[in-house]
Amino acid sequence: MLTIQPKDTPTARLHGYLLSAVAPRPIALASTIDSKGNPNLSPFSFFNVFSANPPILIFSPARRVRNNTTKHTYENAKVTEEVVINVVTHKIVQQTSLSSTEYESGVNEFEKAGFTMLASEKVEPFRVKESPVQFECKITEIKELGNEGGAGNLVICEVVCMHLDERILDSDGKIDQVKLDLVARAGGSYYSRAKDSFFEIPKPISQKGIGIDLLPDHVRSSPILTGNDLGMLGNVEFLPHQNDVNKFMQDNPQFMTSEINEKHKFAQEFLQKNDVEGAWKVLLS
């Protein structure tokens, strides 16, 4: 395994490792204005939500690695202490990328990228009309993490108003992740489209899984079952009753085998279909 010592690694290389390994990352399309009222728009993938009460978002317009200069967004945020964070969907990802171009101060990236400026209700910076979720924010703090190229500047934002396009909501008024169609940033020039890779894992909150340590020895040491397979098997609260196991095997004799590896392969097929109960019935037969 390659071991990296950050202090002994050139910043540009370290930057590449970090961005490629910590991915995918959500993107904040941040809208600010300068002291003269000129609009500015730029995307940042050092971004996430950190609190719901109060509602806090944090993004980081880091110092440029190559020449240690600061970005207009950071400079504007320090002066005006307001920002609108717009989410980035697949529909607008190319325009968002264009808005990241390092235009001169005073150039309106809304116009360059073909976005529509929409007046905000509680802050001065404009919203991006084409973005289906827009957060109007007051900046509560900017924490500067260093003075060298690559150093982050954490812009801590409290959401004071939020706008949702009703077309991305489901029948219960919740955001439908597939309709929202977010994109995320990875290393290099790579992006990912969230809805193409969604899958569900039940959270062990309402129930207490038995844990991998309580799985039968032949299951824990299986050369067939993966760590993910064991995690699914250990996330059940109770094992199927033996009567249910017997009934299952009577109805599905094709899964009856005394060969352990074959049994594990059958169980894995059920796990791949997200049928944990079926997998357990095979294993307990």
URBEL-V344929 format. One record per backbone hydrogen bond with DSSP energy under -1.0 kcal/mol. NH is the residue of the N-H (numbers start at 1). CO is the residue of the C=O. E is the energy in kcal/mol with one decimal. If there is no record, write none. Layout:
nh = <NH:NH>
co = <CO:CO>
e = <E:E>
//
This chain:
nh = <8:9:14:15:16:17:18:19:20:21:22:23:25:28:29:30:30:31:32:34:37:40:42:44:47:48:50:51:56:57:58:59:60:62:63:64:68:75:76:77:78:79:80:81:83:84:85:86:87:90:92:96:97:98:99:100:101:103:107:112:113:115:118:127:129:131:134:135:136:137:138:139:140:141:143:145:150:151:154:155:156:157:158:159:160:161:163:165:168:169:170:173:176:180:181:183:184:185:186:190:192:194:196:197:205:210:211:214:215:219:220:221:222:230:231:232:233:234:245:246:247:248:249:250:251:252:255:256:263:264:265:266:267:268:269:270:271:272:274:275:276:279:280:281:282:283:284>
co = <5:6:10:11:12:13:14:15:16:17:18:21:185:44:86:28:42:84:40:38:34:32:30:28:45:58:56:56:51:157:48:155:46:60:151:69:64:71:72:73:74:75:76:77:137:31:135:29:133:181:89:92:93:94:95:97:98:101:104:108:109:110:127:118:116:128:163:85:161:83:158:81:156:156:154:152:63:148:143:59:141:57:138:55:136:136:134:132:165:166:174:170:168:176:177:88:192:25:190:187:184:182:193:194:203:236:234:211:212:216:216:217:219:226:227:228:229:230:241:242:243:244:245:246:247:248:252:253:259:260:261:262:263:264:265:266:267:268:271:270:274:275:276:277:278:279:280>
e = <-1.9:-1.4:-2.6:-3.1:-1.8:-2.3:-2.7:-2.4:-1.9:-2.3:-2.8:-1.3:-2.6:-3.1:-2.6:-1.1:-2.5:-3.0:-2.3:-1.9:-1.9:-2.6:-1.9:-2.0:-1.5:-1.9:-2.7:-1.1:-2.0:-2.5:-2.4:-1.5:-1.9:-1.5:-3.1:-2.9:-1.7:-2.1:-3.1:-2.6:-1.8:-1.2:-3.1:-1.6:-1.9:-2.2:-2.5:-2.3:-2.2:-2.5:-1.2:-2.3:-2.3:-1.9:-1.9:-1.1:-1.8:-2.1:-1.9:-1.9:-2.5:-2.6:-2.2:-3.5:-2.3:-1.5:-2.1:-2.8:-3.2:-2.6:-2.4:-2.3:-2.3:-1.3:-2.5:-2.7:-1.2:-2.1:-2.6:-3.3:-3.0:-3.2:-3.1:-2.4:-2.9:-1.4:-2.6:-2.6:-2.2:-1.4:-3.0:-1.9:-3.1:-2.4:-1.8:-2.0:-2.5:-3.1:-2.5:-2.2:-2.1:-2.2:-1.1:-1.9:-2.3:-2.4:-2.8:-1.1:-1.6:-1.0:-2.4:-2.3:-1.5:-2.5:-2.2:-2.0:-2.3:-2.4:-1.9:-2.7:-2.2:-2.3:-2.3:-2.0:-1.9:-1.4:-1.8:-1.9:-2.4:-2.4:-2.0:-2.1:-2.4:-2.4:-1.7:-1.5:-2.1:-2.3:-1.9:-2.8:-1.0:-1.7:-2.4:-2.2:-1.9:-2.3:-2.4>
//
